[in-house]
Amino acid sequence: MEVREIEGLGPAERAALFERDAGIEAVREDVRDIVDRVRDEGDVAIREFCREFDGVEVGNLDVTDAAERAHESVDDDLLSAIRAAAENVREFHERQLPADWREDFDGRELGRRFRPLDRVGVYVPGGTAAYPSSALMGIVPATVAGVDHVVVTTPPAEELNPATLAAVHEAGADAVYSVGGAQAVAAMAYGTETVTPVGKVVGPGNRWVTAAKAEVRGDVDIDFLAGPSEVLVLADGTADPTFVAADLLAQAEHDDHASVVAVTADPDLAEAVVDEVERRLPDVARRETVEAALDNDASGVFLARSMSEAVLFAEEYAAEHLSIQADDDEALLDRIDSAGSVFLGPYTPVAAGDYASGTNHVLPTGGGARRFGGLSVETFLRSTTVQRLDRDALEGLSGTITTLAEAEGLDGHAESVRRRFE
């Protein structure tokens, strides 16, 4: 890792930084075949893919009972942590619930009401690994929204990780199935003999999962297409380089293709961050993954000519996670609109949002924050507008309605108004 000046970045370097994607095209054709087979063959295809991709002979795909019993296999400290995190996530998302409303606009009674989706599917990465946090982030907002039936899929293993299953149960899932990858997304989208179909599929996963979401989109709704995880630390000369380096290394643990970036206008801080990363690198866990992420073309420590240039860089990057470690972090935040989740100050590591502060960690990547936000209660709601007009209100609008309807050649629309006054 080395310091690079923003001013000197060439077109190819800028493209690598600002045109990141989920990398799904390389697997799209194979994923299409998987999705088609699950849609056509159901459980038979799922079991075959479990053998082929996971090396597991799956008996009963429905593991809801195992999830309900999982707390018996989890130590007390871990179970307490899961419950505390779930409560924080629930409390934050309850604040997002919108209220129905009706108001009078001179005889036009207008309003909006919100209702939860009927059935949703949440993909939870897992298998032999434990991702209880992902279970909480996907399931809790759905239950807060009032979704009637929450389906969870998580990759199979000879012994499913009890921490993930315990979190799934604590979060409030209604059904849990032992199936992962693209085949899990297909199963939730179209249903099988065992897996009940849903109307929307959400949750993070690898590029096979993401490609499958792209493939089923249109037949069902999805949250968004997320790629490898990413962090951008925007720092001034007051930042502690050990904190900045720690946040970069933490994010680099996720994936070979994770993007980890720091940007500052202070050359001493930039060099100190690089030095700290290099100093700690030999001792980090998952060193091979971390080194690959640090070498990613979309990663690096960047030196700006001013904090204004650094802010513009951060806004264009539109990071999944934006950490602002600066003397006047609120002023910098006011100048940035595009970020999945923002972490203010030296004592707000991204890991806090990943696990326990209460905000959601399912967030847009690859610049998606320029267009949409992360998973929330609204993800699981649909809205309906409501209106009631009295006679005087309709009469006041009649000229506007009939003129516009006739301009569009829709005489029936105009006549539906006139008839009411004959």
C-alpha positions as CSV (number, residue, x, y, z in Angstrom):
1,M,0.0,0.0,0.0
2,E,1.3,3.4,-0.9
3,V,0.1,7.0,-0.9
4,R,-1.3,8.3,-4.2
5,E,-2.1,11.8,-5.1
6,I,-5.7,12.4,-6.3
7,E,-4.4,15.0,-8.7
8,G,-2.2,12.5,-10.5
9,L,-4.8,9.7,-11.0
10,G,-5.2,8.7,-14.6
11,P,-8.5,7.6,-16.4
12,A,-8.0,3.9,-15.7
13,E,-7.2,4.5,-12.0
14,R,-10.3,6.7,-11.7
15,A,-12.5,4.1,-13.4
16,A,-11.3,1.4,-11.0
17,L,-12.1,3.7,-8.1
18,F,-15.4,5.1,-9.2
19,E,-16.9,2.4,-11.4
20,R,-16.9,-0.5,-9.1
21,D,-19.3,-3.3,-9.8
22,A,-20.5,-6.6,-8.2
23,G,-18.6,-8.8,-10.7
24,I,-21.7,-10.8,-11.5
25,E,-21.4,-11.0,-15.2
26,A,-18.7,-13.7,-15.1
27,V,-21.1,-16.1,-13.4
28,R,-24.4,-14.9,-14.8
29,E,-24.8,-17.7,-17.4
30,D,-24.1,-20.4,-14.9
31,V,-26.4,-18.8,-12.4
32,R,-29.2,-18.7,-15.0
33,D,-28.9,-22.4,-15.4
34,I,-29.1,-23.0,-11.6
35,V,-32.2,-20.8,-11.3
36,D,-33.9,-22.5,-14.2
37,R,-33.2,-26.0,-12.8
38,V,-34.5,-25.0,-9.3
39,R,-37.7,-23.5,-10.9
40,D,-38.2,-26.7,-13.0
41,E,-37.0,-29.4,-10.6
42,G,-37.6,-28.0,-7.1
43,D,-36.1,-29.9,-4.2
44,V,-34.3,-32.4,-6.4
45,A,-32.2,-29.7,-7.9
46,I,-31.5,-28.1,-4.6
47,R,-30.3,-31.4,-3.1
48,E,-28.0,-32.0,-6.1
49,F,-26.6,-28.5,-5.8
50,C,-26.0,-29.0,-2.1
51,R,-23.9,-32.0,-2.9
52,E,-22.1,-30.3,-5.8
53,F,-21.3,-26.9,-4.3
54,D,-21.4,-27.5,-0.5
55,G,-20.3,-31.1,-0.3
56,V,-23.3,-31.9,2.0
57,E,-26.0,-34.5,1.7
58,V,-29.1,-32.6,3.0
59,G,-31.9,-34.6,4.5
60,N,-34.7,-32.3,5.6
61,L,-34.3,-28.9,4.0
62,D,-36.5,-27.3,6.6
63,V,-34.4,-26.6,9.7
64,T,-36.9,-24.4,11.5
65,D,-37.0,-26.7,14.5
66,A,-33.2,-26.7,14.7
67,A,-33.2,-22.9,14.8
68,E,-35.7,-22.9,17.7
69,R,-33.4,-25.2,19.7
70,A,-30.1,-23.5,18.8
71,H,-30.0,-21.4,21.9
72,E,-29.3,-24.6,23.9
73,S,-26.0,-25.0,22.0
74,V,-24.8,-21.4,22.3
75,D,-22.9,-20.2,25.3
76,D,-24.5,-17.6,27.6
77,D,-22.2,-14.7,26.6
78,L,-22.8,-15.2,22.9
79,L,-26.6,-15.6,23.4
80,S,-26.6,-12.4,25.5
81,A,-24.7,-10.5,22.8
82,I,-27.1,-11.7,20.1
83,R,-30.1,-10.6,22.2
84,A,-28.5,-7.2,23.0
85,A,-27.7,-6.6,19.3
86,A,-31.2,-7.6,18.2
87,E,-32.7,-5.2,20.7
88,N,-30.6,-2.3,19.5
89,V,-31.4,-3.1,15.8
90,R,-35.1,-3.4,16.7
91,E,-35.2,-0.1,18.6
92,F,-33.5,1.8,15.7
93,H,-35.8,0.3,13.1
94,E,-38.9,1.0,15.1
95,R,-38.2,4.7,14.8
96,Q,-38.5,4.2,11.0
97,L,-42.1,3.1,11.0
98,P,-44.1,5.7,9.0
99,A,-47.6,6.7,10.2
100,D,-50.7,6.7,8.1
101,W,-52.1,10.1,7.4
102,R,-55.1,12.0,6.0
103,E,-55.4,15.7,5.5
104,D,-58.0,18.1,4.0
105,F,-57.0,20.2,1.1
106,D,-60.0,22.5,0.5
107,G,-62.4,19.6,0.1
108,R,-59.8,17.1,-1.2
109,E,-59.2,14.6,1.5
110,L,-55.8,13.1,0.6
111,G,-53.7,10.6,2.5
112,R,-51.2,7.8,2.5
113,R,-51.2,4.5,4.3
114,F,-48.5,1.8,4.7
115,R,-48.9,-1.9,4.8
116,P,-46.3,-4.7,5.2
117,L,-45.4,-7.1,2.5
118,D,-47.0,-10.6,3.0
119,R,-44.0,-12.8,2.5
120,V,-40.3,-12.0,2.3
121,G,-37.2,-14.1,2.0
122,V,-33.9,-13.2,3.8
123,Y,-30.6,-14.7,2.6
124,V,-28.2,-15.3,5.5
125,P,-24.6,-16.3,4.6
126,G,-23.4,-19.2,6.7
127,G,-22.8,-22.9,6.4
128,T,-19.9,-23.7,8.7
129,A,-19.2,-20.0,9.2
130,A,-21.3,-17.9,11.6
131,Y,-22.9,-14.7,10.5
132,P,-25.5,-14.0,13.3
133,S,-25.3,-10.3,12.5
134,S,-26.5,-10.7,9.0
135,A,-29.5,-12.7,10.3
136,L,-30.4,-9.8,12.6
137,M,-30.0,-7.1,9.9
138,G,-32.3,-8.9,7.5
139,I,-35.0,-10.3,9.7
140,V,-35.5,-7.7,12.4
141,P,-36.6,-4.9,10.0
142,A,-39.0,-7.2,8.3
143,T,-40.6,-8.2,11.6
144,V,-40.7,-4.6,12.8
145,A,-42.5,-3.7,9.5
146,G,-45.1,-6.4,10.3
147,V,-44.3,-8.9,7.5
148,D,-46.6,-11.9,8.0
149,H,-44.2,-14.6,7.0
150,V,-40.4,-14.3,7.0
151,V,-38.5,-17.1,5.2
152,V,-34.7,-17.5,5.8
153,T,-32.3,-19.6,3.7
154,T,-28.7,-20.2,4.9
155,P,-26.1,-22.5,3.3
156,P,-26.0,-26.2,4.4
157,A,-23.3,-27.9,6.5
158,E,-22.8,-31.2,8.2
159,E,-23.6,-29.2,11.3
160,L,-25.2,-25.8,10.9
161,N,-23.6,-23.1,13.0
162,P,-25.8,-22.7,16.2
163,A,-24.9,-19.0,16.5
164,T,-26.4,-18.2,13.1
165,L,-29.5,-20.3,13.9
166,A,-29.9,-18.8,17.3
167,A,-29.8,-15.3,15.8
168,V,-32.4,-16.3,13.1
169,H,-34.7,-17.5,15.8
170,E,-34.2,-14.5,18.1
171,A,-34.8,-12.1,15.2
172,G,-38.2,-13.7,14.6
173,A,-38.0,-15.8,11.4
174,D,-41.0,-18.0,10.7
175,A,-39.3,-20.6,8.5
176,V,-35.6,-21.6,8.0
177,Y,-34.2,-23.7,5.1
178,S,-30.8,-25.2,4.7
179,V,-29.9,-24.1,1.2
180,G,-27.4,-21.5,0.0
181,G,-26.1,-19.8,-3.1
182,A,-28.0,-19.0,-6.2
183,Q,-30.2,-22.0,-5.6
184,A,-31.4,-20.5,-2.4
185,V,-32.5,-17.3,-4.1
186,A,-34.3,-19.3,-6.8
187,A,-36.0,-21.4,-4.2
188,M,-37.3,-18.3,-2.4
189,A,-38.4,-16.7,-5.6
190,Y,-40.3,-19.6,-7.2
191,G,-40.8,-22.0,-4.3
192,T,-40.2,-25.8,-4.2
193,E,-41.9,-28.7,-2.6
194,T,-40.4,-27.6,0.7
195,V,-39.5,-23.9,0.4
196,T,-42.4,-21.5,0.4
197,P,-42.2,-18.8,-2.3
198,V,-42.0,-15.1,-1.3
199,G,-42.6,-11.8,-2.9
200,K,-39.3,-10.2,-2.1
201,V,-35.8,-11.4,-1.5
202,V,-33.2,-9.5,0.5
203,G,-29.8,-10.0,2.1
204,P,-26.1,-10.0,1.3
205,G,-24.2,-12.8,-0.4
206,N,-21.4,-13.6,-2.8
207,R,-21.5,-12.8,-6.5
208,W,-23.5,-16.0,-7.2
209,V,-26.2,-14.9,-4.8
210,T,-26.1,-11.4,-6.2
211,A,-26.3,-12.7,-9.8
212,A,-29.3,-14.9,-8.8
213,K,-31.0,-11.8,-7.4
214,A,-30.4,-10.1,-10.7
215,E,-31.8,-13.1,-12.5
216,V,-35.1,-13.4,-10.5
217,R,-35.7,-9.6,-10.3
218,G,-39.0,-8.9,-12.1
219,D,-40.5,-12.2,-11.0
220,V,-40.0,-11.1,-7.4
221,D,-38.8,-7.9,-5.9
222,I,-35.3,-7.6,-4.4
223,D,-33.5,-5.1,-2.2
224,F,-30.5,-4.3,-4.4
225,L,-27.4,-5.8,-6.1
226,A,-24.5,-5.5,-3.6
227,G,-20.9,-6.2,-4.4
228,P,-17.8,-6.7,-2.2
229,S,-17.8,-4.6,1.0
230,E,-16.0,-1.2,1.1
231,V,-15.0,1.6,3.5
232,L,-13.7,5.1,2.9
233,V,-12.1,7.0,5.8
234,L,-12.2,10.8,5.3
235,A,-9.6,12.2,7.8
236,D,-7.9,15.4,8.6
237,G,-4.6,16.0,10.5
238,T,-6.3,15.4,13.9
239,A,-7.1,11.8,13.1
240,D,-5.2,9.0,14.9
241,P,-3.4,6.9,12.2
242,T,-3.7,3.8,14.3
243,F,-7.5,4.1,14.3
244,V,-7.7,4.8,10.5
245,A,-5.4,1.8,9.8
246,A,-7.4,-0.4,12.1
247,D,-10.6,0.4,10.2
248,L,-9.0,-0.3,6.8
249,L,-7.6,-3.6,8.0
250,A,-11.0,-4.6,9.5
251,Q,-12.8,-4.0,6.3
252,A,-10.1,-5.8,4.3
253,E,-11.0,-9.0,6.3
254,H,-14.3,-9.4,4.4
255,D,-13.2,-10.4,1.0
256,D,-10.3,-10.5,-1.5
257,H,-12.2,-7.9,-3.5
258,A,-13.1,-5.6,-0.6
259,S,-12.3,-1.9,-1.2
260,V,-10.5,0.0,1.6
261,V,-9.7,3.7,1.1
262,A,-8.5,6.5,3.2
263,V,-8.4,10.1,1.9
264,T,-6.8,13.1,3.6
265,A,-5.2,16.4,2.8
266,D,-2.5,15.9,5.4
267,P,0.6,14.2,4.0
268,D,2.0,13.2,7.4
269,L,-1.3,11.4,8.2
270,A,-1.3,9.6,4.9
271,E,2.2,8.3,5.4
272,A,1.5,7.4,9.0
273,V,-1.6,5.3,8.0
274,V,0.4,3.4,5.3
275,D,3.2,2.8,7.8
276,E,0.7,1.5,10.4
277,V,-1.0,-0.8,8.0
278,E,2.3,-2.3,6.9
279,R,3.4,-2.6,10.5
280,R,0.3,-4.5,11.5
281,L,-0.1,-6.6,8.4
282,P,2.2,-9.5,9.4
283,D,0.2,-10.2,12.5
284,V,-3.4,-9.9,11.2
285,A,-5.7,-12.9,10.9
286,R,-6.9,-13.8,7.4
287,R,-3.6,-12.2,6.1
288,E,-4.0,-13.5,2.6
289,T,-7.5,-12.0,2.2
290,V,-6.4,-8.7,3.8
291,E,-3.4,-8.4,1.5
292,A,-5.5,-9.1,-1.6
293,A,-8.0,-6.4,-0.6
294,L,-5.3,-3.9,0.1
295,D,-3.9,-4.6,-3.4
296,N,-7.4,-4.1,-5.0
297,D,-7.4,-1.3,-7.6
298,A,-10.3,0.3,-5.8
299,S,-8.2,0.5,-2.5
300,G,-5.5,2.8,-1.3
301,V,-4.5,5.9,0.7
302,F,-5.1,9.1,-1.3
303,L,-3.7,12.5,-0.7
304,A,-5.8,15.5,-1.6
305,R,-4.6,19.1,-2.2
306,S,-7.3,20.3,0.3
307,M,-10.1,18.9,2.4
308,S,-12.5,20.3,-0.2
309,E,-10.9,18.0,-2.8
310,A,-11.0,15.1,-0.3
311,V,-14.7,15.7,0.2
312,L,-15.4,15.7,-3.5
313,F,-13.4,12.4,-3.8
314,A,-15.6,10.9,-1.0
315,E,-18.8,12.1,-2.6
316,E,-17.8,10.6,-6.0
317,Y,-16.7,7.3,-4.4
318,A,-20.1,7.0,-2.6
319,A,-18.8,4.4,-0.2
320,E,-20.9,1.7,1.5
321,H,-19.3,2.7,4.8
322,L,-18.0,6.3,5.3
323,S,-15.9,7.0,8.4
324,I,-15.3,10.7,9.1
325,Q,-12.4,11.2,11.5
326,A,-11.8,14.9,11.6
327,D,-12.0,17.9,13.9
328,D,-15.2,19.2,12.4
329,D,-16.8,16.0,11.3
330,E,-20.4,17.5,11.2
331,A,-19.3,20.2,8.8
332,L,-17.8,17.6,6.5
333,L,-20.9,15.4,6.8
334,D,-23.1,18.3,5.7
335,R,-21.1,18.4,2.4
336,I,-21.6,14.7,1.5
337,D,-24.9,13.2,0.3
338,S,-23.7,9.8,-1.1
339,A,-22.9,7.2,1.5
340,G,-24.5,4.0,2.7
341,S,-23.8,4.5,6.4
342,V,-21.8,7.2,8.1
343,F,-19.6,6.8,11.1
344,L,-18.6,10.0,12.9
345,G,-15.7,10.5,15.2
346,P,-12.7,8.4,16.3
347,Y,-14.8,6.1,18.6
348,T,-17.3,5.0,16.0
349,P,-15.7,2.1,14.1
350,V,-17.5,0.5,11.3
351,A,-17.6,-2.6,13.4
352,A,-20.1,-0.9,15.7
353,G,-22.6,-0.6,12.8
354,D,-21.8,-4.1,11.6
355,Y,-22.9,-5.6,14.9
356,A,-24.5,-3.7,17.6
357,S,-25.1,0.0,17.4
358,G,-28.5,-0.6,15.8
359,T,-28.2,0.7,12.3
360,N,-28.4,-1.8,9.4
361,H,-25.3,-3.2,7.8
362,V,-27.0,-4.3,4.5
363,L,-25.9,-1.3,2.4
364,P,-25.4,-0.2,-1.2
365,T,-21.9,-0.8,-2.7
366,G,-20.3,0.1,-6.0
367,G,-21.5,3.7,-5.8
368,G,-25.1,2.6,-5.3
369,A,-25.4,5.1,-2.5
370,R,-25.7,7.8,-5.2
371,R,-29.1,6.3,-6.0
372,F,-30.6,4.5,-3.0
373,G,-30.1,3.7,0.7
374,G,-29.6,0.5,2.7
375,L,-32.0,-2.0,4.1
376,S,-34.7,-0.5,6.3
377,V,-38.2,-0.9,7.5
378,E,-39.4,0.8,4.3
379,T,-37.8,-2.1,2.3
380,F,-40.6,-4.3,3.6
381,L,-43.5,-1.8,3.3
382,R,-45.8,-0.8,0.4
383,S,-47.7,2.4,0.4
384,T,-51.2,3.3,-0.9
385,T,-52.6,6.8,-1.5
386,V,-56.1,7.5,-0.5
387,Q,-58.4,10.3,-1.7
388,R,-62.0,11.6,-1.2
389,L,-63.3,14.6,-3.0
390,D,-66.6,16.4,-2.2
391,R,-68.8,17.9,-5.0
392,D,-67.3,21.4,-4.7
393,A,-63.7,20.1,-4.8
394,L,-64.4,18.1,-7.9
395,E,-66.2,21.0,-9.5
396,G,-63.2,23.2,-8.8
397,L,-60.9,20.7,-10.5
398,S,-63.2,19.8,-13.4
399,G,-61.8,22.3,-15.8
400,T,-58.2,21.2,-15.2
401,I,-59.1,17.5,-15.5
402,T,-61.2,17.8,-18.7
403,T,-58.7,20.0,-20.4
404,L,-55.7,17.7,-19.7
405,A,-57.8,14.6,-20.5
406,E,-58.8,16.0,-23.9
407,A,-55.2,17.1,-24.6
408,E,-54.2,13.4,-24.2
409,G,-57.1,12.2,-26.3
410,L,-58.8,10.4,-23.4
411,D,-62.4,11.7,-23.8
412,G,-63.8,9.0,-21.5
413,H,-61.7,10.5,-18.6
414,A,-63.2,13.9,-19.3
415,E,-66.7,12.5,-19.6
416,S,-66.4,10.7,-16.2
417,V,-66.2,14.2,-14.7
418,R,-68.8,15.9,-16.7
419,R,-71.4,13.2,-16.0
420,R,-71.3,14.0,-12.4
421,F,-72.6,17.5,-13.0
422,E,-75.3,16.8,-15.6
